[in-house]
């Protein structure tokens, strides 16, 4: 079994077609990516950093890649609208791996703000695309190199210097393919000096979709004095796998707040790599995962402090039920060039069944004495005393359990700074713990009712 070789062979067999339909900036990265991949393999379970998940197994099933850029329809007009209470975001869709703007997106964008496909950016703003694409993620990670080899398009967001974007930008990723598919996606976000923006990216699988693997690389550049709030949510299906790398380059006096929410999935691996490459930076990385059935959620984070006088906080929480598996590996690196760093990391977990499993490994790498750093992890069950107290007050056991689990996630939800999203997350988390899921259309209807005050 060698899934990586199969995809390399697929690239070689279709190289001319793939490069004909892709921007030159993407094509220029492929030879180096191929060179890197020829001497590597996909990580397997037990490899360092992958003790509880096999990337090889995720990529092994025979899936097609949409090299011919066949348009796969999806009903974006009515069935899937992720609404936010009292907020109308600037919205675009990505159907599998194809950018689809909404009718009013370009008309409503502030002048100078780019929110478009990478193909369009290559035609209209090639200097911006070539300056940042592929410079933040690098090619040391095998899955990132494979994504770079096969990517044909993606999403680019550029916020010009000094601009404050009043409305959130939203990328709604819809997976819809009847045959097994590898959806190769890229997101490039550049926030120029002094700019402020809030971005939401959410994944959903249509009910009729088959076996889908999402390969995603997100590159984020946050310049001096800029502010970024970025939240990604996954509410897919047991037939959907996700392998994502989120790379951030953060510069002096910037403020970055990243949230990752896994509500429903099959097998998910998220890698976060944040380079705090400036002084006076504020960084917050938070995440939650709700596991059920046989789902697997694996988060790996690395925050690297490279300059002095910055602070970072990491908080990840899991609630695991049935036979689900969770894993968290967090790392804080403080280099000798980063004195007066403050960095904190916490992972807290609840195991709601005898079959569920959680693995956690927080780590510190400190090469400087003038720092304040800490890390910790706890794994346990619901508070039986609190549960008993609630039942004595007439609250049914199932409802009491839902309330306790929702309260457990409250601080992760509160860390989200995007208007309307906190309310929506509370609603989604409550429904998830109650054993129900909400399609985006249902969410849109519910949010509209909230906007109407009903």
N, C-alpha and C positions, 0 to 999 in steps of 0.2 A: 504494500500500500504506500503510494507516494503521491499525495494530492498536489504538492508543489510542482512536481515534474509534469503532471497532467496540465496544469495551468500554464506552465512555461511553454509546453508543446503547443497549447492552444494559441498562445501569443505568436509563436513563430509561424504557425500555419496561417494566421490571419493578420500578420503584421502590416502588410500594405493597406488592407482595408481599414484596419483599426487606426492607423496613422493618417490616412486620408480624411477620416471623419473627425479628427481631433485637432485642437489648437496646437500650434507649434510649441508653445510653452510646456504643454503636457508631454509632447513627443520628445522634447529635448531631455527629459528626465528618464526616459525608458532605458537607454543603453546602460546607464549606471545602475539602475534598479536590476536589470537582467544580470549584470556582472556580479552584484551582491548576492542575488538569489541562487546563482549557479553553485555557490560554495556553502549554501545553508540548507536547512530543512525547517519545516514548521514545528513549533514546540509540541511535545507530547506530555502526557500526564506524568508527573514525577520530575520533569526538568525544573531547574531553578526558576522560581517565579511562577511556575505552572504546576504546582504540586497536586492540584485538585481538578484540573481541566486539561483536555487535550485539544489543541487547535488543529492538529492533524485530523482528528476525528470530525471536527466541525466542517472542515473543507473536503473531507473524503468522498461524501456522496456525489454522484455524477450530476452536476448542474450546468446549465447553459449560461453563457454571457451574451448580453444583447449587443453584439458587435455590429450587427446590421442596423441598429438604432430603430428597430420596429416599434411603432407607436402602440403601446398597450393601454387600452381605454380604462378609465375609472370615472365614476360619477362624482366629480368634484363640486357640482353645482348644488346638490341637495343632501346627498347621503352623508358626506363627511365634512363637517365644519366644527372645528374645535373652538368654541366660543369662550371668551373671558367675561365675567360679570362686569358690566359698565365700561368695558373697554373694546374698541374696535381696532385690532392690530393691522399692520400692513402685511398682507398675507401672500405667500407663494407656495405652490405645491411642488413636490418632487415625487413623480410616479416611478417607482422602482429606482431608476438612476437618471431620470430625465426631468429637467427643470420646466415647470409649467406656471407662468405668472398668471395671477388673476387679472381680470379685465381692467380693474381700476388701480392696479399697483403703480404703474408708471405715472399715471395722472396724479396720484396722491403723494408720491415721493418728494421730499424737499429737494430743492435744487442742489446738486453736488453729491447727494447720497446715492450710492450704487447698491442695488439689490437685484442681481441678475444672474444668468447662467455664466459659467466660466467661459463658454464659447463666445457669448456676447462681450464679455470683458476683454477677451483676446482681440476682438475686432475694434472695439471702441476705446479701450484703455489698456493697451498691451504693456505699457511701461509699469503700471501698478501691479498687474498680474505677474509679470516676469520678475519684479523686484521681490515679491513675497512668496510666491508659490514654491513649495518644496524646500524652503529655507528654514522653516520652524520644526517640521516633523523629522527631517533627515531620513536616512535609509538603514539605520542600524537595526531596527526592528523588522523581522521577517515579514509580518503581516502588512506593515506599512509599505515595505518595498514591493510586495505583491500588489497592493492597491495602486501604487504609483505605476507599476508596469501595465496595469489593465484599465486604469481610469480614462474615460473619454469625455467626461463633462462633470459639472458640479454646480455649486452655488458660491457666488462671491458677494460679500458685503463690505463696502468701504465707506467709512464715516469720515468726512473731511475735517480738517483742523478747526477746533473751536465749536463745532456743531453739537447742539443738544437735540436729540431725536425724541420728540414728545410722546410718540406712540410706539409701542413694542413692535418689533419685526418678528414675524412668525414663519417658520419653515414647517410645512405639514407634509411629512414623508408617508406616502401610501404604497404598500406592497400589494401587487395584484398580478399574479402569474399562475396559470393553471398547471404549467410544467415546472419542474425544479429549476430555480434561477439563482445565480450569484449576482446580486445588485452591488455594483462598485460605485461608491459615492465619495465625493470630496466637498468639503466646506472650507472656504477661506474667509476669515473675518479680520479686517484691518481697522483699528480705531486710532485715528491720527491724534496728535497732541491736543490736549484740552477738550476732546470730544466726549460725548456721553451717549450711550445707547443700551437698550434692553432687548435681548433676543431670546426667542423660544424655538426649540426644535423638537418635534414630537413624531414618534414612529407609530404607525398603525397598520395592521394587516387586514385586508378585506376578507370577509367570511369565506368566499369561494377560492381564495388563494391556496396554492400548494406549498411545497417545501421550498423555503426561501432562506438564503444566507445573505445578510447585510454586511458588506465590508465597508467601513466608514473611517475616513481620516479627516479630522477637523484641525485646521491650523488657525491659531488666534494670535494676532500681534496687537499689543496694547501699548501705545506710546506714552510719553511723559505727560503726567497730569490728566490722563484719560480715565474714564470710568466705564466698565463693562459689567452688566448683569447678564448671565447666560444660563438658561435652564434647558436641559434636555430630558425628555420623558419617553419612556417606552411602554406601550400598551399594545402588544402584538398578539401572538398566539403560540401554542405549543409546537407548531410546525415552523416557527421562525427562529433562526439563530442570528446572533449579532456579534461581530468582532470589530470593536471600535477603538481608535486611538485619538485622544484629545490632547493636543500639544499647545502650550501657551508660552509666549515670550512677553514678559511684563517689565516695564521700564519705570524710571524714577517717579515717585509720588503718584503712581497710578493706583486705581482701586478696582480689583477684580473679584467678582462674586459668582462662583460656578456651582450649580446644583444639578445633580443627576438623580432621576427618579425612575426606578424599575417597578412598574405596577403589575405587568403580566408579560411573560416571555417563555421561550423554550429553553435555549442555552445562550447565555450572554457573557461576554468578556469585555470589560471596559478598562482601558489603560489611560491614566491621567499623568501627564508629565508637564509640570509647571516650572519654568525657569524665572525666578525672581531676580532679574538682571538690572536692578536699580535700587537706589536707596530710598527710604521713605515709602515703600510700597505696602499696600494692604491687600491681603489675599485670603479669601475664604473659599474652601472646597467642602461641599456637603453632599451627602447622598443617602438615599433610602432604597431598600429593596424588600418587596413582599413576595415570598416564595410559596408555591402550592404545587400539588400534584408531583411531577418529576422535574420541575424546573431547576436550572442551575444558574446562579448569578455570581460572577467572579469579578470583583473590582480590585484594581491595583493602582496605587497612587504614589507619585514621587514629586515632592516639592523641593526644589533646589534653590537655596539662598546663596547668591553669588556676590552680593554687594551688602554694605552695612546698613543697619538701622531700618530693617523692614520687619513686618510681622505677618504670620500666617496661622490659620486655624483650619483643621480638618475634622469633620464629624460625619461618620457613616453609621447608619442603623439598619438592622435587618430584623424582619419577623418571618420565621420559616415554619410552614405547616406541611402536613402530609409527608411525602418522601423527598421534599425539596432540599437542595444543597446550596449553601452560601459560603463565600470565601472572600476575605479581605486581607490584602497585604499593603501596608502603608509605610512610606519611607519619608523621613525628613533629612535632608542633607544640608549642613552648614559648612561652607568652605572657610579656609583661613582668611579669605578676603571679606568675610561677612560678620564682623563683630557687632555686638549690640542687637543681634537678631532675637526676636521672640517668636517661637513656633510651637504649636500645640496640636496634638492629634488624639482623637478618641474614636473607638469603635465599640458600640453597644448592641447586643443582640438578644432576641427572645426566641426560644425554641418552643413551638406550640404543639408538637407531637413527638412521640417516641422515635419515629423513623427519620425525622429531619436532622440535618447535620450542618454545623457551622465550624469553619476553620478561620482563625485570625492570627495575623503576625504583624504587629506594629513594630517599627524599627526607627532608630535614631543613628545618624552618622554625624558626629559633631567634631569639627577640627578647629574649634576656637573656644577659648575659655570665657569670653565675655558675652554669654548668651543666656537666655531663659527658654528652655525647651522641656517638653514633657510629652509622654504618650501613655495610653492605657487601653485596655479592652476588657469587657465583661460579657459573659454569656449566661443566660439563665432562663427561667420560666416566668409566667405571669405571677404577680404577687397574690398568693392564695388568701392572705388576710384581707387585702383590698377586695378581692373577688367575693369572699364570704360576706364582708360588710355590705357590699352592694346588693347581694342576694337577700340579706336580711331586711333590706329596705324595699323589697318587692321587685327588684330588677331581675328579669329572667337571665339565666346563666349565659346564653349566647349573646344577648344584648350587652351584658356586663363585660364579657370578653372583648367584644368589639370596641366598647368605650375605652377600656384599658389599653388596647393596642393602638387605638387612634391617639390617645393621650401620649403614648410612648413616642410617637412620630412628631409630636407637636413642635418641638424645637427645630427639627429639620425644615418643616413647612414654614415656620416663622422666619427662618433665615433667607427665604426667597423675597427679593425686594421688587418684584414685578407686580404692578397694580393688577388686581383681578385674578392673578395666578394663584395666590394663596387660597382664596375662596374656592377656586376650582379644585385645587389639590385636596383641600379638606373634604370636598364632596366625593372626589374619586377614591380617596383612601378609605373613607367611611364605607362606600359601596363595595370596595375590594375586600375589606375585612368582613363585611356582611355576607360575602359569598356571591356577589353579583358584579357584573361589569357593565360599563356604560359605553355604547358606541358613540362616536363623535357626534352623530346626528342627535342622539339623546342628550348629550352634553350641551349641544348648541341650543336645543329646545329648553333645557333646564336653565341655561344661562340667560336666554331671552326672557324667561319668566321672572328671573331675578331682576333683570333690567327694568321690567315693567312693574316691579314691585308686587308681584303676585305670590 
